[in-house]
Amino acid sequence: MEQTLSKSTHQRLPLGKLLKRIFFILIGASLVSVGLEIFLVPNQIIDGGIVGISIIASHLTGWTLGIFLFLLNLPFLIVGYRQIGKTFAISTLFGVTVMSVGTALLHPVPGLTDDPLLASVFGGIILGIGVGLVLRNGGSLDGTEIIAVLFNKKTPFSVGEIVMFFNFFILGSAGFVFGWDRAMYSLIAYYIAFKMIDLTIEGFQESKSVWIISDSYKDVGDAIVARLGRGVTYLKGEGGYTGDEKKVVFCIITRLEEAKLKMIVEEIDPSAFLAVGNIHDVRGGQFKKNAIH
């Protein structure tokens, strides 16, 4: 019984999925190296987290950026191994190593532009896509996220708030080291990278969950299946005030289908209750779009 339980709690990844993970972490970490050494670093623009600290330290000491990226992330990798898991730590170690080696190899290459705004925009885009690919495949390139998870367990602040707190001081430090105009460009690069991370993780077809409460629930559900090609689920509900039994139509759509779904509901039952929420991941079930007849 114990043997069966241990096997079910920890399973090795199939070779195909393992190779896919390695490939995308390699691509992601390489893109981060390009974003840093070809765009941001030559223009004295930094990113948040350990990367930002490493850029400042490299500038002040004259040492290679890759050395700081690896050494400063190492303590967090050890903590991550103990607190989060072996797979995460190994994936992160691989990503950080590729990023560190990549920045060292690209350091002699001249920057692609000396316009700080262009460097902020394109550096942020490339950096964000790279980090997003690594995160999407089970790794990380920044130790501040790990420490934020640990602080989150002992403080009332969320992981995002803790990361923003760290980055506020890191990006502010750029003003003293590189000048305040570079600090403002760094904020632009950081914001763009942040948005690109979300876009890379969630994909362009961001999923949305929909709840519809209507007396014409069957007509609404049938119309969604027929006109959108999406499957629906009927849930049982009860009015909190009246105590009346209600039927709830639940389905998952993409953001591109949201306007059409609202139009369908409006046509069938203008008084229907409709709630739409963003969701980050959908797996299994019948989410795949069916053919529309």
SERO-4910 file (N, C-alpha, C, O; in steps of 0.05 Angstrom, whole numbers):
BEGIN
 pado doro    nc1    nc2    nc3   cac1   cac2   cac3    cc1    cc2    cc3    oc1    oc2    oc3
  Met    A     17    -24      0      0      0      0     17     25      0     12     44    -15
  Glu    A     38     25     17     56     48     19     72     52     -7     77     74    -15
  Gln    A     79     29    -19     94     30    -45     77     43    -66     86     60    -82
  Thr    A     51     35    -67     33     45    -87     29     75    -84     27     90   -103
  Leu    A     27     84    -58     22    112    -53     46    129    -61     43    151    -72
  Ser    A     70    119    -55     94    134    -62     98    137    -92    107    157   -102
  Lys    A     90    116   -107     93    118   -136     72    137   -147     78    151   -167
  Ser    A     49    138   -135     28    156   -146     34    185   -140     24    203   -155
  Thr    A     49    191   -118     54    218   -111     78    230   -127     80    255   -128
  His    A     95    214   -138    118    224   -153    122    207   -178    132    185   -176
  Gln    A    116    218   -200    119    204   -225    138    219   -243    138    243   -244
  Arg    A    155    204   -257    173    216   -276    159    226   -300    139    214   -310
  Leu    A    169    248   -311    157    259   -336    164    240   -359    186    230   -360
  Pro    A    145    235   -377    152    221   -402    174    235   -417    177    259   -415
  Leu    A    190    219   -431    214    230   -445    206    253   -464    220    274   -465
  Gly    A    184    251   -478    176    272   -496    170    298   -482    179    319   -491
  Lys    A    156    297   -460    150    321   -444    175    333   -431    178    357   -429
  Leu    A    193    315   -423    218    324   -411    235    340   -431    246    361   -425
  Leu    A    237    328   -455    252    342   -477    240    368   -485    253    388   -490
  Lys    A    213    369   -485    198    393   -492    204    415   -471    208    438   -477
  Arg    A    204    406   -445    209    425   -423    238    436   -426    242    460   -423
  Ile    A    257    419   -430    285    427   -433    288    446   -456    302    467   -454
  Phe    A    275    440   -479    277    457   -503    267    485   -498    280    505   -505
  Phe    A    243    487   -486    231    513   -482    245    530   -460    246    554   -462
  Ile    A    256    516   -440    271    530   -419    297    541   -432    306    563   -426
  Leu    A    309    524   -450    333    533   -464    328    557   -482    343    577   -481
  Ile    A    306    557   -497    298    579   -514    292    604   -497    301    626   -503
  Gly    A    276    600   -475    269    622   -458    293    636   -445    295    660   -446
  Ala    A    311    620   -434    334    632   -421    353    645   -441    365    665   -435
  Ser    A    354    634   -465    370    647   -486    359    674   -495    374    693   -499
  Leu    A    332    675   -496    319    700   -503    324    722   -482    329    745   -488
  Val    A    324    713   -457    330    732   -435    358    743   -438    363    767   -434
  Ser    A    377    725   -445    405    734   -450    406    755   -472    421    775   -469
  Val    A    392    750   -493    391    769   -516    379    796   -507    390    817   -512
  Gly    A    356    795   -493    343    819   -483    362    836   -465    362    860   -466
  Leu    A    377    822   -449    395    836   -430    419    848   -445    424    872   -443
  Glu    A    435    831   -458    461    839   -469    459    855   -495    477    870   -502
  Ile    A    437    851   -510    435    865   -536    419    890   -534    422    908   -550
  Phe    A    402    892   -514    384    916   -511    388    931   -485    394    955   -485
  Leu    A    384    918   -462    382    932   -437    409    941   -426    413    965   -421
  Val    A    427    922   -422    453    928   -409    469    949   -424    479    968   -411
  Pro    A    472    948   -451    487    969   -465    476    997   -461    490   1017   -464
  Asn    A    450    999   -455    437   1025   -451    433   1031   -422    418   1050   -415
  Gln    A    445   1016   -404    444   1020   -375    415   1021   -365    407   1037   -348
  Ile    A    400   1001   -375    372    998   -367    371    971   -352    382    951   -361
  Ile    A    357    970   -329    356    945   -314    328    934   -313    309    947   -320
  Asp    A    327    909   -304    302    895   -299    299    893   -268    317    900   -254
  Gly    A    277    882   -259    273    878   -230    287    853   -221    299    838   -236
  Gly    A    285    848   -195    295    823   -183    325    820   -183    340    840   -183
  Ile    A    333    795   -182    362    788   -182    376    798   -207    399    806   -206
  Val    A    361    798   -229    373    808   -254    381    837   -251    403    845   -259
  Gly    A    363    853   -240    369    881   -236    393    886   -217    410    902   -222
  Ile    A    393    871   -195    416    872   -176    442    864   -190    463    877   -185
  Ser    A    440    844   -206    464    834   -220    475    855   -240    499    858   -243
  Ile    A    457    868   -254    465    889   -273    480    912   -258    500    921   -267
  Ile    A    468    920   -236    481    942   -220    508    933   -209    527    947   -211
  Ala    A    509    908   -198    534    898   -187    555    895   -209    579    901   -204
  Ser    A    547    886   -233    566    883   -255    577    910   -263    601    913   -269
  His    A    560    930   -264    568    957   -271    588    969   -251    607    982   -259
  Leu    A    583    964   -225    600    976   -204    627    962   -201    646    974   -194
  Thr    A    627    936   -207    652    920   -203    667    915   -228    692    911   -228
  Gly    A    653    916   -251    666    910   -277    667    880   -282    678    872   -303
  Trp    A    656    864   -264    655    835   -269    633    828   -289    615    844   -294
  Thr    A    636    805   -301    616    796   -321    589    792   -308    587    782   -286
  Leu    A    568    800   -322    541    798   -313    533    770   -306    520    765   -285
  Gly    A    542    751   -322    534    723   -318    543    712   -291    530    694   -280
  Ile    A    566    721   -281    576    712   -255    556    719   -233    549    702   -216
  Phe    A    546    744   -233    527    753   -213    500    739   -216    487    732   -196
  Leu    A    491    735   -241    466    722   -246    466    694   -233    446    685   -222
  Phe    A    488    680   -236    489    653   -225    493    652   -195    479    639   -181
  Leu    A    513    668   -185    519    667   -157    497    678   -139    492    667   -118
  Leu    A    484    699   -148    463    711   -131    437    694   -131    422    695   -112
  Asn    A    433    679   -152    410    661   -153    414    635   -138    395    621   -131
  Leu    A    440    627   -134    446    601   -122    434    597    -95    422    575    -90
  Pro    A    435    616    -76    423    611    -50    393    606    -52    381    590    -37
  Phe    A    380    620    -70    351    617    -74    344    590    -86    323    578    -81
  Leu    A    362    579   -103    359    553   -115    359    532    -93    343    513    -93
  Ile    A    377    535    -73    379    516    -51    353    517    -35    342    496    -27
  Val    A    344    541    -29    319    544    -14    295    532    -30    278    519    -19
  Gly    A    295    537    -56    274    527    -74    274    497    -74    252    484    -75
  Tyr    A    297    485    -73    299    455    -73    287    444    -48    273    423    -49
  Arg    A    291    457    -26    281    447      0    251    453      4    237    436     15
  Gln    A    242    476     -6    215    485      0    195    480    -22    171    475    -16
  Ile    A    204    480    -47    185    478    -69    187    451    -84    166    440    -92
  Gly    A    211    441    -87    213    414    -99    237    411   -117    249    430   -127
  Lys    A    244    386   -121    268    379   -137    265    387   -166    283    398   -178
  Thr    A    242    381   -178    238    387   -206    240    416   -212    253    424   -231
  Phe    A    228    432   -195    229    461   -198    258    471   -196    267    488   -212
  Ala    A    272    461   -176    300    470   -171    318    463   -195    335    479   -203
  Ile    A    315    438   -205    332    430   -228    325    446   -253    343    455   -267
  Ser    A    299    451   -258    291    467   -281    302    495   -278    311    507   -298
  Thr    A    301    506   -254    310    533   -249    341    535   -252    351    554   -264
  Leu    A    355    515   -242    384    514   -244    393    513   -274    411    527   -282
  Phe    A    379    497   -289    385    495   -318    380    522   -331    397    531   -347
  Gly    A    357    535   -326    351    560   -338    370    582   -330    379    598   -347
  Val    A    377    584   -304    396    604   -295    424    600   -307    438    619   -314
  Thr    A    432    574   -310    458    568   -322    459    577   -351    478    589   -360
  Val    A    438    571   -366    437    579   -394    437    609   -397    451    620   -413
  Met    A    421    623   -379    421    652   -380    448    664   -373    457    683   -386
  Ser    A    461    653   -353    488    663   -345    508    659   -367    523    678   -374
  Val    A    509    635   -379    528    630   -401    522    647   -425    539    657   -439
  Gly    A    495    649   -431    487    665   -454    495    694   -452    505    706   -472
  Thr    A    492    706   -428    501    734   -425    531    737   -428    541    757   -438
  Ala    A    546    717   -418    575    718   -420    584    717   -450    602    731   -458
  Leu    A    571    699   -465    577    696   -494    569    721   -510    583    728   -529
  Leu    A    547    734   -502    537    757   -518    549    783   -509    545    804   -522
  His    A    564    783   -487    575    808   -476    592    824   -496    590    849   -497
  Pro    A    609    810   -512    625    826   -531    609    837   -555    619    854   -569
  Val    A    584    827   -559    568    835   -582    557    863   -576    546    868   -555
  Pro    A    561    882   -595    550    910   -590    520    910   -589    507    894   -602
  Gly    A    509    929   -575    480    932   -573    468    939   -600    481    951   -617
  Leu    A    443    930   -604    430    934   -629    420    963   -634    417    972   -656
  Thr    A    416    977   -612    407   1005   -614    418   1021   -590    422   1010   -568
  Asp    A    423   1047   -594    431   1064   -572    409   1083   -564    413   1101   -548
  Asp    A    384   1078   -575    361   1093   -567    349   1079   -542    339   1057   -545
  Pro    A    349   1092   -519    340   1079   -495    310   1071   -495    303   1051   -483
  Leu    A    294   1086   -510    265   1079   -511    262   1053   -527    247   1035   -519
  Leu    A    275   1052   -551    274   1027   -567    285   1003   -551    274    981   -552
  Ala    A    307   1008   -537    319    987   -521    300    977   -499    299    953   -493
  Ser    A    286    996   -486    267    989   -465    244    973   -476    236    953   -464
  Val    A    233    981   -499    210    967   -510    218    939   -520    205    920   -512
  Phe    A    238    938   -537    244    912   -549    259    894   -529    255    869   -530
  Gly    A    275    906   -512    288    890   -491    267    878   -472    269    855   -464
  Gly    A    247    895   -465    225    885   -447    209    863   -460    201    844   -447
  Ile    A    203    866   -486    187    846   -500    202    819   -501    191    798   -494
  Ile    A    227    820   -509    243    795   -511    248    782   -484    246    758   -481
  Leu    A    254    799   -464    258    789   -437    232    776   -426    234    754   -414
  Gly    A    210    789   -430    184    779   -420    177    752   -433    167    734   -419
  Ile    A    180    750   -459    174    725   -473    192    703   -462    183    680   -457
  Gly    A    218    709   -458    237    689   -448    229    679   -420    229    655   -415
  Val    A    224    698   -402    217    691   -375    191    675   -374    188    656   -360
  Gly    A    171    684   -391    146    670   -393    149    641   -402    135    623   -391
  Leu    A    166    636   -421    171    609   -430    182    591   -408    174    568   -405
  Val    A    201    602   -393    213    587   -371    192    581   -349    191    559   -340
  Leu    A    177    602   -341    156    598   -321    135    578   -330    125    562   -314
  Arg    A    128    579   -356    107    561   -366    116    532   -366    100    514   -366
  Asn    A    142    528   -366    153    501   -366    166    493   -340    184    475   -340
  Gly    A    157    505   -318    164    495   -292    189    505   -279    199    494   -260
  Gly    A    201    526   -290    226    537   -279    222    566   -271    200    577   -272
  Ser    A    245    579   -263    245    607   -256    273    618   -262    292    602   -262
  Leu    A    275    643   -266    301    656   -272    307    677   -251    327    692   -254
  Asp    A    291    679   -230    295    700   -211    289    691   -182    267    682   -177
  Gly    A    309    692   -165    306    682   -138    287    698   -120    277    687   -100
  Thr    A    281    723   -128    262    739   -111    234    727   -110    220    730    -91
  Glu    A    227    712   -131    201    700   -131    199    677   -111    179    673    -98
  Ile    A    222    663   -108    223    641    -88    221    653    -60    206    643    -43
  Ile    A    237    674    -54    237    686    -28    210    698    -22    201    699      1
  Ala    A    196    708    -43    170    720    -39    150    699    -30    132    704    -13
  Val    A    152    675    -41    134    653    -34    138    646     -4    118    641     10
  Leu    A    163    646      5    169    640     33    159    662     52    148    656     73
  Phe    A    164    687     44    154    709     60    124    710     62    113    718     82
  Asn    A    111    702     40     82    702     39     70    684     61     48    689     70
  Lys    A     84    663     68     74    644     89     74    657    117     60    648    135
  Lys    A     91    677    120     95    688    147     85    717    150     87    729    171
  Thr    A     76    729    127     67    756    128     39    758    115     31    740    101
  Pro    A     25    780    119     -2    783    107     -1    792     78    -22    796     66
  Phe    A     23    795     67     25    806     40     25    783     19     35    761     25
  Ser    A     14    788     -5     14    768    -26     41    767    -39     58    784    -35
  Val    A     45    745    -55     71    741    -68     76    765    -87     99    775    -88
  Gly    A     55    774   -102     59    796   -120     66    822   -106     83    837   -116
  Glu    A     54    827    -83     61    851    -68     89    851    -58    103    871    -58
  Ile    A     99    827    -49    126    825    -39    146    829    -62    167    842    -58
  Val    A    141    817    -85    158    821   -108    159    850   -116    181    861   -122
  Met    A    136    863   -117    135    892   -124    151    909   -103    163    929   -111
  Phe    A    150    901    -78    164    915    -57    194    914    -62    209    934    -60
  Phe    A    204    889    -68    233    886    -74    240    902    -98    261    916    -98
  Asn    A    224    900   -119    231    914   -144    229    944   -143    243    958   -157
  Phe    A    213    954   -125    212    983   -120    239    994   -112    248   1015   -122
  Phe    A    252    980    -94    278    989    -85    300    983   -105    319    999   -109
  Ile    A    297    960   -120    318    953   -140    317    973   -163    338    983   -172
  Leu    A    293    978   -173    291    997   -196    297   1026   -187    308   1042   -202
  Gly    A    291   1032   -162    298   1058   -151    328   1062   -149    339   1084   -153
  Ser    A    342   1040   -143    371   1041   -141    384   1049   -168    406   1061   -169
  Ala    A    371   1042   -190    381   1048   -216    384   1079   -220    402   1088   -235
  Gly    A    367   1094   -206    368   1123   -208    394   1134   -197    406   1153   -207
  Phe    A    404   1122   -175    429   1131   -162    453   1122   -178    474   1135   -178
  Val    A    451   1098   -191    474   1087   -205    476   1097   -233    498   1104   -242
  Phe    A    454   1096   -248    454   1103   -277    442   1130   -284    445   1139   -306
  Gly    A    428   1142   -265    414   1167   -270    384   1162   -271    375   1140   -276
  Trp    A    369   1183   -264    340   1179   -261    325   1175   -287    304   1163   -288
  Asp    A    337   1185   -309    324   1180   -335    325   1150   -341    307   1138   -352
  Arg    A    348   1137   -334    351   1108   -339    333   1092   -320    323   1071   -328
  Ala    A    329   1102   -297    310   1089   -278    282   1089   -290    267   1069   -287
  Met    A    274   1111   -302    247   1113   -315    245   1095   -339    224   1082   -343
  Tyr    A    267   1093   -355    267   1074   -377    265   1045   -367    253   1028   -379
  Ser    A    278   1041   -344    278   1014   -331    249   1006   -323    242    983   -326
  Leu    A    234   1026   -313    206   1021   -306    190   1013   -331    172    996   -330
  Ile    A    195   1027   -353    182   1020   -379    188    991   -387    170    976   -393
  Ala    A    214    984   -386    222    957   -394    210    936   -375    201    915   -384
  Tyr    A    209    943   -349    198    924   -329    168    920   -334    159    897   -333
  Tyr    A    154    941   -339    125    939   -344    119    923   -369    101    905   -369
  Ile    A    134    928   -391    130    913   -416    136    883   -411    122    866   -421
  Ala    A    159    878   -398    166    850   -392    145    836   -376    138    813   -381
  Phe    A    134    850   -356    113    839   -339     88    831   -355     77    810   -351
  Lys    A     80    849   -373     57    843   -390     62    820   -409     45    803   -414
  Met    A     87    819   -420     94    798   -439     96    771   -425     90    750   -437
  Ile    A    104    771   -400    104    746   -384     76    734   -383     71    711   -388
  Asp    A     57    752   -375     29    743   -373     18    733   -400      5    712   -401
  Leu    A     25    748   -421     15    740   -448     27    713   -456     13    697   -469
  Thr    A     52    709   -450     65    684   -458     54    660   -442     50    639   -453
  Ile    A     49    664   -416     39    643   -400     10    636   -407      3    612   -409
  Glu    A     -6    657   -410    -35    652   -415    -41    647   -445    -61    635   -451
  Gly    A    -24    657   -463    -29    654   -491    -47    677   -501    -59    691   -485
  Phe    A    -48    680   -527    -64    701   -539    -94    696   -536   -109    715   -535
  Gln    A   -101    671   -535   -130    665   -531   -135    659   -502   -140    637   -493
  Glu    A   -134    681   -486   -139    679   -457   -167    668   -452   -187    676   -465
  Ser    A   -169    648   -434   -195    636   -428   -210    651   -408   -199    665   -391
  Lys    A   -237    649   -411   -255    663   -392   -277    643   -383   -287    627   -399
  Ser    A   -283    645   -357   -305    628   -347   -331    645   -347   -330    669   -341
  Val    A   -353    632   -353   -379    646   -355   -400    632   -338   -403    608   -340
  Trp    A   -414    648   -322   -437    637   -307   -462    653   -315   -462    678   -316
  Ile    A   -483    639   -323   -508    652   -332   -531    640   -316   -535    616   -315
  Ile    A   -547    657   -303   -571    649   -289   -595    660   -304   -598    684   -306
  Ser    A   -611    642   -314   -634    651   -331   -656    630   -329   -652    606   -327
  Asp    A   -681    640   -330   -704    622   -331   -705    607   -358   -716    585   -360
  Ser    A   -692    619   -378   -690    606   -405   -663    592   -408   -651    593   -429
  Tyr    A   -653    580   -386   -626    568   -386   -622    548   -408   -600    547   -420
  Lys    A   -642    532   -414   -639    511   -435   -635    524   -462   -619    515   -478
  Asp    A   -651    545   -468   -648    558   -494   -621    572   -496   -608    571   -517
  Val    A   -612    584   -474   -586    597   -474   -564    576   -478   -545    581   -495
  Gly    A   -565    554   -464   -545    533   -467   -544    521   -495   -523    517   -506
  Asp    A   -568    516   -506   -569    505   -533   -557    524   -554   -544    516   -573
  Ala    A   -563    550   -550   -553    571   -568   -522    573   -567   -509    577   -587
  Ile    A   -511    570   -543   -482    571   -540   -469    548   -554   -448    551   -568
  Val    A   -481    524   -551   -470    500   -564   -472    503   -594   -453    497   -609
  Ala    A   -495    512   -604   -500    514   -633   -485    537   -646   -474    533   -668
  Arg    A   -484    560   -633   -473    584   -647   -444    590   -640   -430    602   -655
  Leu    A   -435    580   -617   -407    584   -609   -390    558   -612   -366    559   -613
  Gly    A   -404    536   -612   -390    510   -613   -377    503   -587   -358    487   -586
  Arg    A   -386    514   -565   -375    509   -538   -394    491   -522   -418    493   -524
  Gly    A   -382    473   -507   -398    456   -489   -407    472   -465   -393    490   -457
  Val    A   -429    465   -453   -439    478   -429   -445    457   -408   -449    434   -414
  Thr    A   -446    467   -383   -453    450   -360   -475    464   -345   -474    488   -340
  Tyr    A   -496    449   -337   -518    460   -321   -514    453   -292   -512    430   -284
  Leu    A   -512    474   -276   -508    471   -247   -534    478   -232   -549    494   -241
  Lys    A   -537    465   -209   -561    471   -192   -554    494   -173   -532    494   -161
  Gly    A   -572    513   -171   -568    535   -152   -593    541   -137   -615    531   -144
  Glu    A   -590    559   -117   -613    566   -101   -611    596    -94   -590    605    -85
  Gly    A   -632    611    -99   -633    639    -93   -629    644    -64   -644    633    -48
  Gly    A   -610    661    -56   -605    666    -28   -628    681    -14   -632    678     10
  Tyr    A   -642    698    -29   -664    714    -17   -691    699    -19   -706    698      0
  Thr    A   -696    689    -43   -723    676    -48   -723    647    -41   -744    636    -34
  Gly    A   -700    634    -42   -699    605    -37   -707    589    -61   -709    564    -60
  Asp    A   -713    602    -84   -722    588   -108   -698    573   -120   -675    582   -119
  Glu    A   -705    550   -132   -684    534   -145   -678    547   -172   -696    555   -187
  Lys    A   -652    550   -178   -643    562   -202   -625    543   -217   -612    526   -206
  Lys    A   -624    547   -244   -605    532   -260   -583    552   -270   -590    574   -279
  Val    A   -558    543   -267   -536    560   -275   -523    547   -299   -516    524   -299
  Val    A   -519    563   -320   -505    554   -344   -476    562   -341   -469    585   -338
  Phe    A   -458    542   -342   -429    547   -339   -415    538   -365   -420    517   -375
  Cys    A   -396    555   -374   -380    547   -398   -354    563   -398   -351    583   -384
  Ile    A   -335    553   -414   -310    566   -418   -308    576   -446   -313    561   -465
  Ile    A   -300    601   -450   -296    613   -476   -269    627   -478   -256    629   -458
  Thr    A   -262    636   -502   -239    653   -504   -249    682   -504   -272    687   -508
  Arg    A   -230    701   -500   -238    729   -498   -249    739   -525   -264    759   -526
  Leu    A   -241    726   -547   -251    734   -573   -281    727   -577   -294    738   -594
  Glu    A   -290    708   -561   -318    699   -563   -337    713   -543   -361    709   -543
  Glu    A   -325    730   -526   -341    742   -504   -363    759   -515   -386    758   -505
  Ala    A   -358    776   -534   -378    795   -545   -401    779   -557   -424    786   -553
  Lys    A   -395    758   -572   -416    742   -585   -433    728   -564   -457    726   -567
  Leu    A   -420    718   -543   -436    704   -522   -455    723   -509   -478    716   -504
  Lys    A   -446    748   -503   -464    768   -491   -487    774   -509   -509    778   -499
  Met    A   -482    775   -535   -503    781   -554   -524    758   -554   -548    763   -555
  Ile    A   -514    733   -552   -533    710   -552   -551    712   -527   -575    708   -530
  Val    A   -539    717   -504   -554    718   -479   -574    741   -480   -597    738   -472
  Glu    A   -566    764   -490   -583    787   -492   -607    782   -510   -629    791   -504
  Glu    A   -603    767   -532   -625    761   -550   -646    743   -537   -670    746   -541
  Ile    A   -636    723   -522   -654    703   -511   -668    712   -485   -692    708   -481
  Asp    A   -652    724   -467   -662    733   -441   -648    758   -432   -627    756   -419
  Pro    A   -659    782   -439   -646    807   -431   -642    811   -401   -625    826   -393
  Ser    A   -658    797   -385   -657    800   -356   -639    779   -343   -638    778   -318
  Ala    A   -626    763   -358   -609    742   -347   -585    753   -332   -574    774   -339
  Phe    A   -577    739   -311   -553    747   -296   -529    734   -310   -528    710   -315
  Leu    A   -508    751   -316   -485    741   -331   -460    751   -316   -456    774   -311
  Ala    A   -442    732   -310   -416    738   -298   -394    726   -314   -395    702   -321
  Val    A   -373    742   -320   -351    732   -336   -325    738   -320   -321    760   -310
  Gly    A   -308    717   -318   -283    720   -303   -259    709   -319   -262    691   -335
  Asn    A   -236    721   -314   -211    711   -326   -201    686   -312   -202    685   -287
  Ile    A   -191    667   -327   -178    644   -315   -152    639   -329   -149    646   -353
  His    A   -132    628   -315   -105    626   -325    -99    600   -339    -81    598   -356
  Asp    A   -114    579   -333   -107    553   -345   -132    536   -347   -149    536   -329
  Val    A   -134    521   -369   -156    502   -373   -145    476   -382   -129    475   -402
  Arg    A   -152    454   -369   -142    428   -376   -164    408   -375   -182    410   -359
  Gly    A   -163    388   -393   -182    366   -392   -210    374   -401   -214    396   -411
  Gly    A   -229    356   -396   -257    362   -403   -261    365   -433   -247    354   -449
  Gln    A   -281    381   -439   -289    385   -467   -285    414   -475   -301    426   -489
  Phe    A   -262    426   -466   -258    454   -473   -252    458   -503   -258    479   -513
  Lys    A   -241    438   -516   -235    441   -544   -260    448   -560   -282    436   -556
  Lys    A   -258    468   -577   -281    478   -591   -293    457   -610   -278    445   -625
  Asn    A   -319    454   -608   -333    436   -627   -340    450   -652   -340    475   -654
  Ala    A   -347    435   -673   -355    447   -698   -382    461   -695   -399    451   -680
  Ile    A   -385    484   -708   -410    499   -707   -428    490   -731   -419    490   -754
  His    A   -452    483   -725   -470    473   -747   -488    496   -756   -504    492   -774
***
